[in-house]
């Protein structure tokens, strides 16, 4: 028994000690980038692809002296590496039909410094050439370039590509360019296993994808949820709640759509500025709940802060706009619909829970102060952290172009303020006094 225990200890200690020998021959890359072009022509879909050979750890290769690759004999091994790392993980559908395995037309090895995969024409011309046999390089330092041909029925068909390359590295990015029969280029940047992607998404496909995206985004966005909670904590009546949520929806829709169409500032400090202002909006709303017992006209303040949150939505949506195809505006409206559905779900849960809390656990005013204080604490910490990031950026240079852009935004802000003021006057005239106040059920 003692010998068994001693052997066990030796094995455990040996496993814990750092290895003094050579590192593993094939480490998992921290980041792998796969570059692809796809172009339907007649009855063929031509795919040009490039991936790092180090992402295929089990692939063998012919060796020369000092472990250099024997390039004269490398093509069969490159084809095998392409099958293992790429073809077996690539699914392409034509009008919903899975295409059969492709034919490998060409396979060659390239240096990591090669830049031929910047365009389709350059990549194809590169694949027609050969790497000089006198070139010396290691397998792990090379790239495998392949040209694949899939048989198709029509170049006008709807194609869906599912590139499941997620296990090629700790983080994998597929840079895909789809060239349509009329020469238009659809650019996609897909991270890990992004699932099936329609190359020319139809109206329904784009809308449904963005509705789901908006729904998930609002539920995953803790800062947006806390802001929404601060808005509704003091309110029970339907009229002020409808006005508040409507104001928030209209406001974030304005800035989200503006940013998507390129009207938002592109300077580096704008993102941390908006993130800081979102945290500040949470802190301010929570503080108002504590200080003001009966907040009125909250929909106006909500509209102003909603403009800021819309920019926050646009930052999260930038990478996904590639899936909109020719339906950008519809996709943005669908995203907003998903956000509203998510907000509605949160309200359906939060309002009954708050009512039960204030009726059975704590007095309403005390409960509002406690909940708002917790949210204010979190908002303050977020604001401090994001402000520290913002201060790392240098002060902007006020060029004439920057001043003109600032004036345009100021004019737009004045026009929006005027519209809000007119809406406020109209509501005050046509709606009963106190319609936008919280309920009077306080103890």
C-alpha positions in Angstrom: 0.0 0.0 0.0 2.9 2.3 0.9 4.6 1.7 -2.5 1.4 2.4 -4.4 0.9 5.7 -2.6 4.6 6.6 -3.2 4.2 5.9 -6.9 1.0 7.9 -7.0 2.8 10.9 -5.4 5.7 10.6 -7.9 3.2 10.6 -10.8 1.2 13.6 -9.5 4.3 15.7 -8.7 5.8 14.8 -12.1 2.6 16.0 -13.8 2.6 19.3 -11.8 6.2 20.2 -12.5 6.9 22.2 -15.6 8.3 20.3 -18.5 11.9 20.9 -19.3 11.7 19.2 -22.7 10.7 20.7 -26.0 7.2 22.1 -26.4 4.5 20.1 -28.0 4.9 19.8 -31.7 1.4 21.1 -32.4 0.0 23.8 -30.2 -3.5 25.1 -30.8 -3.2 28.6 -32.4 -4.6 31.4 -30.4 -6.3 32.9 -33.5 -6.8 31.4 -36.9 -8.0 33.3 -39.9 -9.5 31.5 -42.9 -9.9 33.5 -46.1 -12.5 32.4 -48.7 -13.9 33.5 -52.0 -17.0 31.9 -53.5 -18.2 32.6 -57.0 -21.0 30.7 -59.0 -20.3 30.5 -62.7 -22.6 28.5 -65.0 -22.9 25.0 -63.5 -20.0 25.4 -61.0 -19.4 27.1 -57.7 -15.8 27.9 -57.4 -14.3 28.3 -53.9 -10.9 29.7 -53.3 -9.7 29.2 -49.7 -6.6 29.8 -47.6 -5.9 28.6 -44.1 -2.8 28.2 -41.8 -1.3 24.7 -41.9 -0.5 24.9 -38.2 -4.3 24.8 -37.6 -4.3 21.2 -38.9 -2.1 19.5 -36.3 -2.6 15.9 -37.5 -1.6 16.5 -41.1 1.7 15.0 -42.3 4.1 16.4 -44.8 7.2 15.3 -46.8 10.4 16.5 -45.1 13.9 17.5 -46.3 16.9 18.2 -44.2 16.4 20.2 -41.0 12.6 19.5 -41.1 12.0 21.8 -44.2 9.0 20.8 -46.4 9.8 19.0 -49.6 7.7 21.2 -51.8 8.2 19.0 -54.9 6.2 16.2 -53.1 3.9 18.4 -51.0 0.7 18.6 -53.1 -0.9 15.3 -52.0 -0.2 16.2 -48.4 -1.7 19.7 -48.9 -4.8 18.2 -50.4 -5.1 15.9 -47.3 -4.6 18.9 -45.0 -7.3 20.8 -46.9 -9.8 17.9 -46.5 -9.1 17.5 -42.7 -9.1 21.2 -41.8 -11.5 22.7 -44.3 -13.6 20.6 -46.7 -14.9 18.2 -44.0 -16.1 21.3 -42.0 -17.6 23.2 -45.0 -21.2 22.7 -46.0 -22.7 24.6 -49.0 -26.4 24.5 -49.9 -28.0 25.3 -53.2 -31.7 26.2 -52.8 -31.8 24.1 -49.6 -30.0 21.1 -51.2 -26.6 20.1 -49.7 -24.0 20.1 -52.4 -21.8 17.0 -52.8 -18.1 17.0 -51.9 -16.1 19.3 -54.1 -13.3 18.5 -56.5 -9.9 19.9 -55.5 -8.7 21.6 -58.6 -5.4 23.0 -57.2 -3.6 23.0 -53.9 -0.4 24.8 -53.1 1.6 26.0 -50.2 2.3 29.7 -49.6 4.3 31.9 -47.3 2.6 33.7 -44.5 3.7 37.0 -46.0 1.8 36.3 -49.3 -0.9 38.9 -50.0 -2.6 37.3 -53.1 -5.9 36.6 -51.3 -6.9 40.3 -51.3 -9.0 39.8 -54.4 -10.7 36.9 -56.2 -8.7 37.4 -59.4 -5.3 37.6 -57.6 -6.1 34.6 -55.5 -7.0 32.5 -58.6 -4.0 33.6 -60.5 -1.8 32.8 -57.5 -3.3 29.2 -57.4 -2.3 28.6 -61.0 1.4 29.2 -60.1 3.8 27.0 -58.2 6.0 27.8 -55.3 9.7 27.4 -56.3 11.0 24.0 -55.2 14.1 25.7 -54.0 12.1 27.7 -51.4 12.7 26.6 -47.9 10.0 26.9 -45.2 8.6 24.9 -42.3 5.2 23.3 -42.4 3.9 25.3 -39.4 4.9 28.6 -41.0 3.0 28.0 -44.3 -0.5 28.4 -45.7 -2.5 26.0 -47.7 -4.3 27.5 -50.7 -6.9 25.4 -52.4 -9.3 25.8 -55.3 -12.5 23.8 -55.0 -15.3 23.3 -57.5 -18.8 22.3 -56.4 -21.3 21.1 -59.1 -24.5 23.3 -59.1 -27.6 23.5 -61.1 -27.7 27.3 -61.6 -25.6 30.3 -60.8 -28.8 32.2 -59.9 -29.7 29.9 -57.1 -29.8 30.8 -53.4 -26.6 29.7 -51.7 -26.1 29.1 -48.0 -22.6 28.5 -46.6 -21.9 26.9 -43.2 -18.2 27.2 -42.4 -17.8 25.3 -39.1 -14.1 26.1 -38.6 -14.5 26.9 -34.9 -12.0 24.3 -33.7 -9.1 25.5 -35.8 -8.0 27.8 -33.0 -9.0 29.3 -29.7 -10.6 32.0 -31.8 -11.4 31.5 -35.5 -12.4 34.1 -38.0 -13.6 33.3 -41.5 -13.3 36.2 -44.0 -15.7 35.3 -46.7 -16.3 37.2 -50.0 -19.2 36.0 -52.1 -19.2 37.2 -55.7 -22.7 37.2 -57.3 -23.3 36.5 -61.0 -23.7 40.2 -61.7 -20.3 41.0 -60.0 -21.5 42.4 -56.7 -19.4 41.4 -53.7 -21.0 40.3 -50.4 -18.5 40.5 -47.5 -18.8 38.5 -44.3 -16.6 38.2 -41.2 -17.8 35.1 -39.4 -16.4 34.2 -35.9 -16.0 30.6 -34.9 -19.0 28.5 -36.0 -21.5 31.2 -37.1 -24.0 28.7 -38.4 -25.5 28.7 -41.9 -25.3 32.1 -43.6 -27.5 32.9 -46.6 -25.3 34.7 -49.2 -28.1 36.8 -50.6 -30.7 36.9 -47.7 -34.3 37.3 -48.6 -36.6 39.8 -46.9 -38.0 37.2 -44.5 -34.6 35.7 -43.7 -33.1 39.0 -42.9 -36.0 40.3 -40.8 -36.3 37.1 -38.7 -32.6 37.0 -38.0 -32.6 40.6 -36.7 -35.7 40.2 -34.6 -34.1 37.3 -32.8 -30.9 39.4 -32.5 -32.6 42.4 -31.0 -34.5 40.2 -28.6 -31.3 38.5 -27.3 -29.4 41.8 -27.2 -31.8 43.5 -24.8 -31.9 40.5 -22.5 -28.1 40.2 -22.5 -27.5 43.9 -22.0 -27.3 44.4 -18.3 -26.9 48.2 -18.5 -30.0 48.5 -20.8 -32.0 46.3 -18.5 -31.0 48.4 -15.4 -31.9 51.6 -17.2 -35.3 50.1 -18.1 -35.8 49.0 -14.5 -35.1 52.6 -13.2 -37.6 54.0 -15.7 -40.5 51.9 -14.4 -39.8 51.4 -10.7 -42.0 54.4 -9.6 -44.8 53.8 -12.1 -47.9 51.5 -12.0 -50.3 53.1 -14.4 -50.5 52.3 -18.1 -50.5 55.8 -19.5 -47.1 56.9 -18.2 -45.5 53.5 -19.0 -46.7 53.6 -22.6 -45.3 57.1 -23.0 -42.0 56.2 -21.4 -41.4 53.0 -23.5 -42.6 54.8 -26.7 -40.2 57.7 -26.1 -37.3 55.3 -25.5 -38.2 53.3 -28.6 -38.4 56.3 -30.9 -35.2 57.8 -29.6 -33.0 54.7 -29.8 -34.5 54.0 -33.3 -33.4 57.5 -34.5 -29.7 57.1 -33.5 -29.5 53.4 -34.3 -30.7 54.0 -37.9 -28.5 57.1 -38.2 -25.4 55.2 -37.1 -26.1 52.3 -39.5 -26.3 54.7 -42.4 -23.0 56.3 -41.5 -24.2 59.5 -39.8 -22.6 58.8 -36.5 -19.1 60.0 -35.5 -16.3 57.6 -36.4 -13.6 58.9 -34.0 -12.1 56.4 -31.6 -13.2 58.2 -28.4 -16.9 58.2 -29.4 -17.5 54.6 -28.3 -16.2 55.0 -24.7 -18.0 58.4 -24.5 -21.3 56.7 -25.3 -20.7 53.9 -22.9 -19.9 56.4 -20.2 -23.1 58.3 -20.9 -25.1 55.1 -20.8 -23.8 54.4 -17.3 -24.5 58.1 -16.4 -28.1 57.7 -17.5 -28.5 54.7 -15.2 -27.0 56.6 -12.3 -29.1 59.7 -12.9 -32.4 57.8 -13.2 -31.7 55.9 -10.1 -30.8 59.1 -8.2 -34.0 60.8 -9.4 -36.0 57.9 -8.1 -34.4 58.4 -4.7 -34.6 62.2 -4.5 -37.9 62.9 -6.3 -40.9 61.2 -4.8 -43.2 61.9 -7.7 -41.2 62.3 -11.0 -43.3 63.8 -13.8 -42.7 64.0 -17.6 -40.2 61.2 -17.4 -40.8 60.4 -21.0 -38.9 63.6 -22.0 -35.8 62.5 -20.1 -36.2 59.0 -21.4 -36.2 60.3 -24.9 -33.0 62.2 -24.4 -31.2 59.2 -22.8 -32.8 56.9 -25.4 -30.8 58.7 -28.1 -27.6 57.7 -26.3 -28.7 54.1 -25.9 -29.4 53.9 -29.6 -25.7 54.5 -30.3 -24.9 51.8 -27.9 -27.2 49.4 -29.8 -25.5 50.4 -33.0 -22.0 49.5 -31.7 -23.3 46.0 -30.9 -25.0 45.7 -34.3 -22.1 46.8 -36.5 -20.6 43.3 -37.0 -24.1 41.9 -37.8 -25.2 44.3 -40.4 -23.4 42.1 -43.0 -26.3 39.7 -42.7 -28.8 42.3 -43.8 -28.0 42.0 -47.5 -30.1 44.5 -49.5 -32.6 44.9 -46.6 -30.7 47.2 -44.3 -33.5 49.5 -43.2 -35.9 46.5 -42.8 -33.3 44.7 -40.7 -32.8 47.7 -38.5 -36.6 48.0 -37.9 -36.7 44.2 -37.2 -33.9 44.6 -34.7 -35.9 47.3 -33.0 -38.9 45.1 -32.9 -36.9 42.4 -31.2 -35.7 44.9 -28.7 -39.2 46.0 -27.9 -40.3 42.3 -27.6 -37.5 41.8 -25.1 -38.5 44.9 -23.2 -42.1 43.8 -23.1 -41.0 40.4 -21.6 -39.0 42.2 -19.0 -41.9 44.5 -18.1 -44.3 41.5 -17.9 -42.0 40.0 -15.3 -40.8 43.1 -13.5 -44.1 45.0 -12.9 -45.9 42.1 -11.1 -42.8 41.3 -9.1 -42.5 45.0 -8.0 -46.2 45.1 -7.1 -45.8 41.9 -5.0 -42.7 43.3 -3.4 -44.3 46.6 -2.4 -47.5 45.0 -1.2 -46.0 42.1 0.8 -42.4 42.8 1.8 -41.6 46.5 2.0 -43.5 49.9 1.8 -43.5 51.2 -1.8 -41.5 54.4 -1.2 -38.9 52.5 0.9 -38.7 49.8 -1.7 -38.1 52.3 -4.5 -35.3 54.0 -2.6 -33.6 50.6 -1.8 -33.8 49.3 -5.3 -32.7 52.6 -6.8 -29.8 52.9 -4.4 -28.6 49.4 -5.5 -28.8 50.4 -9.2 -27.2 53.8 -8.6 -24.3 52.0 -6.9 -23.7 49.8 -9.9 -24.2 52.7 -12.3 -21.7 54.8 -10.5 -19.0 52.1 -10.7 -19.7 51.6 -14.4 -19.5 55.3 -15.0 -16.1 55.5 -13.1 -14.6 52.6 -15.0 -15.7 53.8 -18.4 -14.7 57.4 -17.7 -11.2 56.1 -16.9 -11.1 54.4 -20.3 -12.4 57.6 -22.0 -9.6 59.7 -20.4 -7.0 57.5 -22.0 -7.9 59.1 -25.4 -6.3 62.4 -26.4 -8.4 65.5 -26.8 -9.8 65.7 -30.3 -8.4 68.2 -32.9 -11.1 70.6 -33.9 -10.6 70.8 -37.6 -13.1 72.7 -39.9 -14.6 69.3 -40.9 -15.0 68.4 -37.2 -16.6 71.7 -36.4 -19.0 71.4 -39.4 -20.0 67.9 -38.3 -20.6 69.2 -34.7 -22.8 72.0 -36.0 -24.9 69.5 -38.0 -25.4 67.4 -34.8 -26.3 70.5 -32.8 -28.8 71.6 -35.4 -30.3 68.1 -35.3 -30.4 68.2 -31.5 -32.2 71.6 -31.5 -34.8 70.3 -34.0 -35.4 67.2 -31.9 -35.7 69.3 -28.7 -38.3 71.5 -30.5 -40.3 68.5 -31.5 -40.2 67.1 -28.0 -41.3 70.5 -26.6 -44.2 70.6 -29.0 -45.2 67.1 -28.1 -45.1 68.0 -24.5 -47.4 71.0 -25.0 -49.8 68.9 -27.0 -50.0 66.2 -24.3 -50.4 68.8 -21.5 -53.3 70.3 -23.4 -55.2 67.2 -24.5 -54.4 64.7 -21.7 -55.7 65.0 -18.1 -53.5 66.7 -15.5 -51.2 64.2 -13.7 -51.5 61.5 -16.4 -47.7 61.1 -16.4 -47.3 60.8 -12.6 -46.7 57.6 -10.7 -49.5 56.0 -8.9 -50.7 57.3 -5.6 -50.5 54.0 -3.8 -47.7 54.8 -1.4 -47.3 53.9 2.3 
